[in-house]
Amino acid sequence: MKSLTNKFLIIGLAAGAMLTVAVTPSKAVLIAYDGFATTGAPNYTAGTSINGVNGGAGFTGAWPAGGFDAQNGGLTFGSLATTSGQATIVSNFGFNASTRGIPSTSSGDLWVSWLWSPVDPADSNTYSGFGLTAQFGGADLFYVGDDGAAADTYNVAIRDSGQVSYSPLVSGQTYFTVVHINFGTFANDGSVDVYLNPTPGGALGAPLRSVSGLNLPATNGLVMLGYGNGATAFDEIRFGTTYAEVSAIPEPSTFLLLGAAGLVMVIRRKRRIAA
């Protein structure tokens, strides 16, 4: 009887494994990603500059000079998949700006997300932000961050549409920003939507700011910038063609398979006791 019971358990486990394969979503393919990893198989070394490091994947070149160091202890936000590592502004470096190339995009949809933790945002001499440029040194398609003009609020500037300030920033809090760019089909047909702290892998909700009727040129670069304080951090930069790609969460199959492995151990233990 015990033997028959064990057989049913094994059959159930096999069926569960098959179900796991069936329901597990396929991995999203990102255009580019950088989590500033400093552990495992890292691209970065904690405590050293990111200048000249071709970290992550999918970018068209390494980080140029810009006043950012890699550090351990990456930023986290809810269930968002993250790695251990982050890029922080070098203390007392002065103005920091590091622009890095991404594959040129001029049509369809482009999604961008990143984590950001500002420090002392109410200090007009301390500011930071993230933007997407039409070309190196060109006009921004968008800029999100804080600046000297409104250093204590969350600011969103979108091409040809000016800057709008929102809720006050909290020093040391991590913000998850998602930007959806649709380049449109005709002239002045593009749009930019900015989302603040949506649920990773879940519903986006209403955008914080939405601007349409834009004439959007091709983009091929990102920029991280700010004034040095040694603590403001950026992390988990993702570029993709869907929201799912830029809001990755750990796959459910990881937990299901761990549970199945535990049941197998229970069966083996019962067999030894029965013997």
Phi and psi restraints in degrees (value plus and minus 20) as a CYANA .aco file:
   2 LYS   PHI     -82.3   -42.3
   2 LYS   PSI     -58.9   -18.9
   3 SER   PHI     -83.4   -43.4
   3 SER   PSI     -61.1   -21.1
   4 LEU   PHI     -85.1   -45.1
   4 LEU   PSI     -61.1   -21.1
   5 THR   PHI     -81.1   -41.1
   5 THR   PSI     -63.3   -23.3
   6 ASN   PHI     -81.4   -41.4
   6 ASN   PSI     -59.1   -19.1
   7 LYS   PHI     -83.3   -43.3
   7 LYS   PSI     -62.2   -22.2
   8 PHE   PHI     -83.2   -43.2
   8 PHE   PSI     -58.3   -18.3
   9 LEU   PHI     -84.3   -44.3
   9 LEU   PSI     -61.6   -21.6
  10 ILE   PHI     -85.6   -45.6
  10 ILE   PSI     -62.1   -22.1
  11 ILE   PHI     -81.6   -41.6
  11 ILE   PSI     -60.8   -20.8
  12 GLY   PHI     -83.0   -43.0
  12 GLY   PSI     -60.2   -20.2
  13 LEU   PHI     -84.3   -44.3
  13 LEU   PSI     -61.4   -21.4
  14 ALA   PHI     -83.1   -43.1
  14 ALA   PSI     -62.6   -22.6
  15 ALA   PHI     -84.4   -44.4
  15 ALA   PSI     -59.6   -19.6
  16 GLY   PHI     -82.9   -42.9
  16 GLY   PSI     -60.0   -20.0
  17 ALA   PHI     -83.5   -43.5
  17 ALA   PSI     -60.4   -20.4
  18 MET   PHI     -84.2   -44.2
  18 MET   PSI     -59.7   -19.7
  19 LEU   PHI     -85.5   -45.5
  19 LEU   PSI     -58.6   -18.6
  20 THR   PHI     -78.5   -38.5
  20 THR   PSI     -65.2   -25.2
  21 VAL   PHI     -81.6   -41.6
  21 VAL   PSI     -58.2   -18.2
  22 ALA   PHI     -90.0   -50.0
  22 ALA   PSI     -57.2   -17.2
  23 VAL   PHI    -114.5   -74.5
  23 VAL   PSI     -32.7     7.3
  24 THR   PHI     -90.7   -50.7
  24 THR   PSI     103.5   143.5
  25 PRO   PHI     -88.2   -48.2
  25 PRO   PSI     128.3   168.3
  26 SER   PHI     -89.1   -49.1
  26 SER   PSI     130.4   170.4
  27 LYS   PHI     -88.0   -48.0
  27 LYS   PSI     114.4   154.4
  28 ALA   PHI     -92.6   -52.6
  28 ALA   PSI     125.1   165.1
  29 VAL   PHI    -121.5   -81.5
  29 VAL   PSI      95.1   135.1
  30 LEU   PHI    -105.0   -65.0
  30 LEU   PSI     133.8   173.8
  31 ILE   PHI     -93.2   -53.2
  31 ILE   PSI     -64.2   -24.2
  32 ALA   PHI    -176.5  -136.5
  32 ALA   PSI     130.0   170.0
  33 TYR   PHI    -172.4  -132.4
  33 TYR   PSI     119.3   159.3
  34 ASP   PHI    -166.4  -126.4
  34 ASP   PSI      97.4   137.4
  35 GLY   PHI    -126.4   -86.4
  35 GLY   PSI     -12.6    27.4
  36 PHE   PHI      33.9    73.9
  36 PHE   PSI      24.2    64.2
  37 ALA   PHI     -82.3   -42.3
  37 ALA   PSI     112.4   152.4
  38 THR   PHI    -139.7   -99.7
  38 THR   PSI     -19.0    21.0
  39 THR   PHI    -149.6  -109.6
  39 THR   PSI     149.2   189.2
  40 GLY   PHI      55.6    95.6
  40 GLY   PSI    -139.1   -99.1
  41 ALA   PHI    -128.4   -88.4
  41 ALA   PSI      56.8    96.8
  42 PRO   PHI     -98.1   -58.1
  42 PRO   PSI     134.7   174.7
  43 ASN   PHI    -114.1   -74.1
  43 ASN   PSI     -40.5    -0.5
  44 TYR   PHI    -142.0  -102.0
  44 TYR   PSI     135.2   175.2
  45 THR   PHI    -133.2   -93.2
  45 THR   PSI     103.9   143.9
  46 ALA   PHI     -78.8   -38.8
  46 ALA   PSI     117.7   157.7
  47 GLY   PHI      65.0   105.0
  47 GLY   PSI     -15.2    24.8
  48 THR   PHI    -142.9  -102.9
  48 THR   PSI     141.6   181.6
  49 SER   PHI     -86.2   -46.2
  49 SER   PSI     128.3   168.3
  50 ILE   PHI    -105.5   -65.5
  50 ILE   PSI     -25.2    14.8
  51 ASN   PHI     -77.3   -37.3
  51 ASN   PSI     106.7   146.7
  52 GLY   PHI      62.7   102.7
  52 GLY   PSI     -20.0    20.0
  53 VAL   PHI    -112.9   -72.9
  53 VAL   PSI     106.8   146.8
  54 ASN   PHI    -116.1   -76.1
  54 ASN   PSI      46.7    86.7
  55 GLY   PHI    -102.5   -62.5
  55 GLY   PSI     145.9   185.9
  56 GLY   PHI      50.7    90.7
  56 GLY   PSI    -167.7  -127.7
  57 ALA   PHI    -174.8  -134.8
  57 ALA   PSI     129.4   169.4
  58 GLY   PHI      73.5   113.5
  58 GLY   PSI     -28.0    12.0
  59 PHE   PHI    -102.7   -62.7
  59 PHE   PSI     142.7   182.7
  60 THR   PHI    -115.3   -75.3
  60 THR   PSI     -16.3    23.7
  61 GLY   PHI    -198.2  -158.2
  61 GLY   PSI     157.7   197.7
  62 ALA   PHI    -101.7   -61.7
  62 ALA   PSI     148.7   188.7
  63 TRP   PHI     -88.6   -48.6
  63 TRP   PSI     111.2   151.2
  64 PRO   PHI    -105.1   -65.1
  64 PRO   PSI    -197.3  -157.3
  65 ALA   PHI     -78.6   -38.6
  65 ALA   PSI     121.1   161.1
  66 GLY   PHI    -195.6  -155.6
  66 GLY   PSI     -22.4    17.6
  67 GLY   PHI      62.6   102.6
  67 GLY   PSI      17.5    57.5
  68 PHE   PHI    -146.0  -106.0
  68 PHE   PSI     119.1   159.1
  69 ASP   PHI    -131.9   -91.9
  69 ASP   PSI     129.2   169.2
  70 ALA   PHI    -103.0   -63.0
  70 ALA   PSI     123.6   163.6
  71 GLN   PHI    -160.3  -120.3
  71 GLN   PSI     134.8   174.8
  72 ASN   PHI     -92.2   -52.2
  72 ASN   PSI     148.8   188.8
  73 GLY   PHI      55.6    95.6
  73 GLY   PSI      48.2    88.2
  74 GLY   PHI     -83.1   -43.1
  74 GLY   PSI     140.1   180.1
  75 LEU   PHI     -91.5   -51.5
  75 LEU   PSI     132.6   172.6
  76 THR   PHI    -153.2  -113.2
  76 THR   PSI     135.2   175.2
  77 PHE   PHI    -172.3  -132.3
  77 PHE   PSI      90.8   130.8
  78 GLY   PHI      32.9    72.9
  78 GLY   PSI    -152.1  -112.1
  79 SER   PHI    -114.5   -74.5
  79 SER   PSI      -9.0    31.0
  80 LEU   PHI     -80.3   -40.3
  80 LEU   PSI     113.4   153.4
  81 ALA   PHI     -87.2   -47.2
  81 ALA   PSI     108.9   148.9
  82 THR   PHI    -157.7  -117.7
  82 THR   PSI     145.8   185.8
  83 THR   PHI    -138.6   -98.6
  83 THR   PSI     147.7   187.7
  84 SER   PHI    -105.1   -65.1
  84 SER   PSI      88.2   128.2
  85 GLY   PHI     131.7   171.7
  85 GLY   PSI     134.0   174.0
  86 GLN   PHI    -178.7  -138.7
  86 GLN   PSI     145.4   185.4
  87 ALA   PHI    -131.5   -91.5
  87 ALA   PSI     103.6   143.6
  88 THR   PHI    -136.3   -96.3
  88 THR   PSI     130.6   170.6
  89 ILE   PHI     -89.5   -49.5
  89 ILE   PSI     114.6   154.6
  90 VAL   PHI     -88.9   -48.9
  90 VAL   PSI     110.7   150.7
  91 SER   PHI     -83.1   -43.1
  91 SER   PSI     115.3   155.3
  92 ASN   PHI      38.8    78.8
  92 ASN   PSI       6.0    46.0
  93 PHE   PHI    -100.4   -60.4
  93 PHE   PSI     -37.5     2.5
  94 GLY   PHI      67.7   107.7
  94 GLY   PSI    -169.0  -129.0
  95 PHE   PHI     -89.1   -49.1
  95 PHE   PSI     109.7   149.7
  96 ASN   PHI    -133.5   -93.5
  96 ASN   PSI     110.6   150.6
  97 ALA   PHI    -171.1  -131.1
  97 ALA   PSI      97.8   137.8
  98 SER   PHI    -145.8  -105.8
  98 SER   PSI      92.4   132.4
  99 THR   PHI    -126.4   -86.4
  99 THR   PSI     112.9   152.9
 100 ARG   PHI    -151.4  -111.4
 100 ARG   PSI     122.4   162.4
 101 GLY   PHI     -98.5   -58.5
 101 GLY   PSI     123.1   163.1
 102 ILE   PHI    -146.6  -106.6
 102 ILE   PSI     140.7   180.7
 103 PRO   PHI     -75.1   -35.1
 103 PRO   PSI     112.7   152.7
 104 SER   PHI     -81.7   -41.7
 104 SER   PSI     112.7   152.7
 105 THR   PHI    -149.6  -109.6
 105 THR   PSI     112.2   152.2
 106 SER   PHI    -158.9  -118.9
 106 SER   PSI     -17.0    23.0
 107 SER   PHI    -168.2  -128.2
 107 SER   PSI     144.7   184.7
 108 GLY   PHI      51.3    91.3
 108 GLY   PSI    -168.6  -128.6
 109 ASP   PHI    -131.8   -91.8
 109 ASP   PSI     118.7   158.7
 110 LEU   PHI    -149.2  -109.2
 110 LEU   PSI     106.2   146.2
 111 TRP   PHI    -132.5   -92.5
 111 TRP   PSI     118.0   158.0
 112 VAL   PHI    -152.4  -112.4
 112 VAL   PSI     118.2   158.2
 113 SER   PHI    -162.8  -122.8
 113 SER   PSI     135.4   175.4
 114 TRP   PHI    -182.8  -142.8
 114 TRP   PSI     141.9   181.9
 115 LEU   PHI    -125.4   -85.4
 115 LEU   PSI     123.9   163.9
 116 TRP   PHI    -165.4  -125.4
 116 TRP   PSI     112.3   152.3
 117 SER   PHI    -147.6  -107.6
 117 SER   PSI      78.8   118.8
 118 PRO   PHI     -99.7   -59.7
 118 PRO   PSI     129.7   169.7
 119 VAL   PHI    -144.7  -104.7
 119 VAL   PSI     114.4   154.4
 120 ASP   PHI      35.0    75.0
 120 ASP   PSI      29.0    69.0
 121 PRO   PHI     -84.5   -44.5
 121 PRO   PSI     -39.9     0.1
 122 ALA   PHI     -98.7   -58.7
 122 ALA   PSI     -29.5    10.5
 123 ASP   PHI    -103.6   -63.6
 123 ASP   PSI      98.4   138.4
 124 SER   PHI     -85.8   -45.8
 124 SER   PSI     -34.1     5.9
 125 ASN   PHI    -114.2   -74.2
 125 ASN   PSI     -16.2    23.8
 126 THR   PHI    -145.5  -105.5
 126 THR   PSI      95.9   135.9
 127 TYR   PHI    -170.5  -130.5
 127 TYR   PSI     140.8   180.8
 128 SER   PHI    -183.2  -143.2
 128 SER   PSI     141.4   181.4
 129 GLY   PHI    -195.4  -155.4
 129 GLY   PSI     154.9   194.9
 130 PHE   PHI    -153.2  -113.2
 130 PHE   PSI     115.7   155.7
 131 GLY   PHI    -162.7  -122.7
 131 GLY   PSI     147.2   187.2
 132 LEU   PHI    -142.1  -102.1
 132 LEU   PSI     108.0   148.0
 133 THR   PHI    -128.2   -88.2
 133 THR   PSI     133.1   173.1
 134 ALA   PHI     -92.7   -52.7
 134 ALA   PSI     -49.4    -9.4
 135 GLN   PHI    -185.3  -145.3
 135 GLN   PSI     145.4   185.4
 136 PHE   PHI     -78.5   -38.5
 136 PHE   PSI     102.0   142.0
 137 GLY   PHI      61.3   101.3
 137 GLY   PSI     -19.4    20.6
 138 GLY   PHI    -109.6   -69.6
 138 GLY   PSI    -197.6  -157.6
 139 ALA   PHI     -88.9   -48.9
 139 ALA   PSI     123.1   163.1
 140 ASP   PHI     -92.6   -52.6
 140 ASP   PSI     119.7   159.7
 141 LEU   PHI     -95.5   -55.5
 141 LEU   PSI     -54.6   -14.6
 142 PHE   PHI    -178.2  -138.2
 142 PHE   PSI     140.1   180.1
 143 TYR   PHI    -162.3  -122.3
 143 TYR   PSI     111.7   151.7
 144 VAL   PHI    -149.0  -109.0
 144 VAL   PSI     108.4   148.4
 145 GLY   PHI     144.3   184.3
 145 GLY   PSI    -169.4  -129.4
 146 ASP   PHI    -149.9  -109.9
 146 ASP   PSI     140.9   180.9
 147 ASP   PHI    -167.9  -127.9
 147 ASP   PSI     159.5   199.5
 148 GLY   PHI     -85.2   -45.2
 148 GLY   PSI     -44.9    -4.9
 149 ALA   PHI     -95.8   -55.8
 149 ALA   PSI     -54.6   -14.6
 150 ALA   PHI    -165.5  -125.5
 150 ALA   PSI      45.1    85.1
 151 ALA   PHI     -91.8   -51.8
 151 ALA   PSI     -32.7     7.3
 152 ASP   PHI    -124.7   -84.7
 152 ASP   PSI      -8.5    31.5
 153 THR   PHI    -147.9  -107.9
 153 THR   PSI     140.3   180.3
 154 TYR   PHI    -101.6   -61.6
 154 TYR   PSI      94.0   134.0
 155 ASN   PHI    -128.9   -88.9
 155 ASN   PSI     118.1   158.1
 156 VAL   PHI    -146.8  -106.8
 156 VAL   PSI      95.9   135.9
 157 ALA   PHI    -131.8   -91.8
 157 ALA   PSI     107.5   147.5
 158 ILE   PHI    -141.5  -101.5
 158 ILE   PSI     119.1   159.1
 159 ARG   PHI     -61.4   -21.4
 159 ARG   PSI     108.2   148.2
 160 ASP   PHI      41.5    81.5
 160 ASP   PSI      -7.7    32.3
 161 SER   PHI    -147.1  -107.1
 161 SER   PSI     -12.5    27.5
 162 GLY   PHI      54.0    94.0
 162 GLY   PSI    -197.2  -157.2
 163 GLN   PHI    -130.0   -90.0
 163 GLN   PSI     120.3   160.3
 164 VAL   PHI    -145.7  -105.7
 164 VAL   PSI     115.1   155.1
 165 SER   PHI    -120.9   -80.9
 165 SER   PSI     122.7   162.7
 166 TYR   PHI    -143.5  -103.5
 166 TYR   PSI    -166.3  -126.3
 167 SER   PHI     -78.9   -38.9
 167 SER   PSI     130.1   170.1
 168 PRO   PHI     -79.8   -39.8
 168 PRO   PSI     122.7   162.7
 169 LEU   PHI    -101.5   -61.5
 169 LEU   PSI     127.3   167.3
 170 VAL   PHI    -125.7   -85.7
 170 VAL   PSI     102.6   142.6
 171 SER   PHI     -79.7   -39.7
 171 SER   PSI     107.9   147.9
 172 GLY   PHI      65.7   105.7
 172 GLY   PSI     -27.0    13.0
 173 GLN   PHI    -100.4   -60.4
 173 GLN   PSI     125.1   165.1
 174 THR   PHI    -113.7   -73.7
 174 THR   PSI     110.0   150.0
 175 TYR   PHI    -133.6   -93.6
 175 TYR   PSI     113.6   153.6
 176 PHE   PHI    -124.8   -84.8
 176 PHE   PSI      92.6   132.6
 177 THR   PHI    -131.5   -91.5
 177 THR   PSI     115.2   155.2
 178 VAL   PHI    -146.5  -106.5
 178 VAL   PSI     111.3   151.3
 179 VAL   PHI    -142.9  -102.9
 179 VAL   PSI     110.2   150.2
 180 HIS   PHI    -130.8   -90.8
 180 HIS   PSI     100.9   140.9
 181 ILE   PHI    -132.3   -92.3
 181 ILE   PSI     105.0   145.0
 182 ASN   PHI    -134.8   -94.8
 182 ASN   PSI      97.2   137.2
 183 PHE   PHI     -94.2   -54.2
 183 PHE   PSI     -32.9     7.1
 184 GLY   PHI      58.0    98.0
 184 GLY   PSI     155.2   195.2
 185 THR   PHI    -126.0   -86.0
 185 THR   PSI     -53.0   -13.0
 186 PHE   PHI    -141.4  -101.4
 186 PHE   PSI     154.7   194.7
 187 ALA   PHI     -80.7   -40.7
 187 ALA   PSI     120.9   160.9
 188 ASN   PHI      36.5    76.5
 188 ASN   PSI      18.0    58.0
 189 ASP   PHI    -139.1   -99.1
 189 ASP   PSI     -14.9    25.1
 190 GLY   PHI    -106.1   -66.1
 190 GLY   PSI     145.8   185.8
 191 SER   PHI    -168.3  -128.3
 191 SER   PSI     134.5   174.5
 192 VAL   PHI    -153.8  -113.8
 192 VAL   PSI     105.8   145.8
 193 ASP   PHI    -138.9   -98.9
 193 ASP   PSI     112.7   152.7
 194 VAL   PHI    -137.2   -97.2
 194 VAL   PSI     108.2   148.2
 195 TYR   PHI    -137.0   -97.0
 195 TYR   PSI     116.1   156.1
 196 LEU   PHI    -130.9   -90.9
 196 LEU   PSI     100.0   140.0
 197 ASN   PHI      36.2    76.2
 197 ASN   PSI      26.7    66.7
 198 PRO   PHI     -90.1   -50.1
 198 PRO   PSI     146.2   186.2
 199 THR   PHI     -95.1   -55.1
 199 THR   PSI     100.0   140.0
 200 PRO   PHI     -77.8   -37.8
 200 PRO   PSI     108.2   148.2
 201 GLY   PHI      52.8    92.8
 201 GLY   PSI     -17.4    22.6
 202 GLY   PHI    -136.9   -96.9
 202 GLY   PSI    -168.1  -128.1
 203 ALA   PHI     -97.3   -57.3
 203 ALA   PSI     121.3   161.3
 204 LEU   PHI     -94.8   -54.8
 204 LEU   PSI     -56.8   -16.8
 205 GLY   PHI      56.1    96.1
 205 GLY   PSI    -191.2  -151.2
 206 ALA   PHI     -96.2   -56.2
 206 ALA   PSI     123.6   163.6
 207 PRO   PHI     -88.8   -48.8
 207 PRO   PSI     129.0   169.0
 208 LEU   PHI     -87.7   -47.7
 208 LEU   PSI     -61.0   -21.0
 209 ARG   PHI    -165.1  -125.1
 209 ARG   PSI     120.0   160.0
 210 SER   PHI    -157.0  -117.0
 210 SER   PSI     106.1   146.1
 211 VAL   PHI    -149.6  -109.6
 211 VAL   PSI     110.4   150.4
 212 SER   PHI    -143.2  -103.2
 212 SER   PSI    -199.9  -159.9
 213 GLY   PHI      50.8    90.8
 213 GLY   PSI      10.6    50.6
 214 LEU   PHI    -118.7   -78.7
 214 LEU   PSI     128.0   168.0
 215 ASN   PHI    -119.8   -79.8
 215 ASN   PSI      79.9   119.9
 216 LEU   PHI    -122.0   -82.0
 216 LEU   PSI      98.0   138.0
 217 PRO   PHI     -98.2   -58.2
 217 PRO   PSI     150.1   190.1
 218 ALA   PHI     -80.8   -40.8
 218 ALA   PSI     125.2   165.2
 219 THR   PHI    -136.7   -96.7
 219 THR   PSI     124.0   164.0
 220 ASN   PHI    -167.5  -127.5
 220 ASN   PSI       1.5    41.5
 221 GLY   PHI    -176.6  -136.6
 221 GLY   PSI     130.0   170.0
 222 LEU   PHI    -134.7   -94.7
 222 LEU   PSI     139.2   179.2
 223 VAL   PHI    -159.3  -119.3
 223 VAL   PSI     110.7   150.7
 224 MET   PHI    -126.5   -86.5
 224 MET   PSI     112.8   152.8
 225 LEU   PHI    -165.4  -125.4
 225 LEU   PSI     144.9   184.9
 226 GLY   PHI     145.6   185.6
 226 GLY   PSI     155.6   195.6
 227 TYR   PHI    -126.1   -86.1
 227 TYR   PSI     113.7   153.7
 228 GLY   PHI     -82.2   -42.2
 228 GLY   PSI     113.5   153.5
 229 ASN   PHI    -161.7  -121.7
 229 ASN   PSI     -22.4    17.6
 230 GLY   PHI      61.3   101.3
 230 GLY   PSI     -24.3    15.7
 231 ALA   PHI    -148.3  -108.3
 231 ALA   PSI     -51.1   -11.1
 232 THR   PHI     -77.1   -37.1
 232 THR   PSI     112.9   152.9
 233 ALA   PHI    -150.1  -110.1
 233 ALA   PSI     130.5   170.5
 234 PHE   PHI    -142.9  -102.9
 234 PHE   PSI     130.2   170.2
 235 ASP   PHI    -183.0  -143.0
 235 ASP   PSI     145.1   185.1
 236 GLU   PHI      29.5    69.5
 236 GLU   PSI      39.4    79.4
 237 ILE   PHI    -103.7   -63.7
 237 ILE   PSI     104.5   144.5
 238 ARG   PHI    -151.9  -111.9
 238 ARG   PSI     120.1   160.1
 239 PHE   PHI    -144.9  -104.9
 239 PHE   PSI     112.2   152.2
 240 GLY   PHI    -175.6  -135.6
 240 GLY   PSI    -194.7  -154.7
 241 THR   PHI    -126.1   -86.1
 241 THR   PSI     -24.8    15.2
 242 THR   PHI    -159.9  -119.9
 242 THR   PSI     141.8   181.8
 243 TYR   PHI     -83.4   -43.4
 243 TYR   PSI     -57.9   -17.9
 244 ALA   PHI     -78.3   -38.3
 244 ALA   PSI     -55.6   -15.6
 245 GLU   PHI     -89.6   -49.6
 245 GLU   PSI     -49.6    -9.6
 246 VAL   PHI    -124.0   -84.0
 246 VAL   PSI     -10.1    29.9
 247 SER   PHI    -153.7  -113.7
 247 SER   PSI      24.4    64.4
 248 ALA   PHI     -80.7   -40.7
 248 ALA   PSI     120.3   160.3
 249 ILE   PHI    -143.9  -103.9
 249 ILE   PSI     136.4   176.4
 250 PRO   PHI     -74.2   -34.2
 250 PRO   PSI     120.0   160.0
 251 GLU   PHI     -88.6   -48.6
 251 GLU   PSI     115.3   155.3
 252 PRO   PHI     -77.0   -37.0
 252 PRO   PSI     -49.0    -9.0
 253 SER   PHI     -80.2   -40.2
 253 SER   PSI     -48.8    -8.8
 254 THR   PHI     -79.3   -39.3
 254 THR   PSI     -65.6   -25.6
 255 PHE   PHI     -95.6   -55.6
 255 PHE   PSI     -56.6   -16.6
 256 LEU   PHI     -84.5   -44.5
 256 LEU   PSI     -61.8   -21.8
 257 LEU   PHI     -89.7   -49.7
 257 LEU   PSI     -54.6   -14.6
 258 LEU   PHI     -83.8   -43.8
 258 LEU   PSI     -59.2   -19.2
 259 GLY   PHI     -84.7   -44.7
 259 GLY   PSI     -61.4   -21.4
 260 ALA   PHI     -83.0   -43.0
 260 ALA   PSI     -59.6   -19.6
 261 ALA   PHI     -82.9   -42.9
 261 ALA   PSI     -57.1   -17.1
 262 GLY   PHI     -85.2   -45.2
 262 GLY   PSI     -58.9   -18.9
 263 LEU   PHI     -85.7   -45.7
 263 LEU   PSI     -57.1   -17.1
 264 VAL   PHI     -81.6   -41.6
 264 VAL   PSI     -60.7   -20.7
 265 MET   PHI     -83.7   -43.7
 265 MET   PSI     -58.4   -18.4
 266 VAL   PHI     -82.9   -42.9
 266 VAL   PSI     -63.4   -23.4
 267 ILE   PHI     -81.4   -41.4
 267 ILE   PSI     -65.5   -25.5
 268 ARG   PHI     -82.1   -42.1
 268 ARG   PSI     -58.5   -18.5
 269 ARG   PHI     -85.3   -45.3
 269 ARG   PSI     -62.4   -22.4
 270 LYS   PHI     -84.2   -44.2
 270 LYS   PSI     -56.5   -16.5
 271 ARG   PHI     -83.0   -43.0
 271 ARG   PSI     -62.5   -22.5
 272 ARG   PHI     -84.7   -44.7
 272 ARG   PSI     -59.1   -19.1
 273 ILE   PHI     -86.3   -46.3
 273 ILE   PSI     -62.0   -22.0
 274 ALA   PHI     -85.2   -45.2
 274 ALA   PSI     -54.9   -14.9
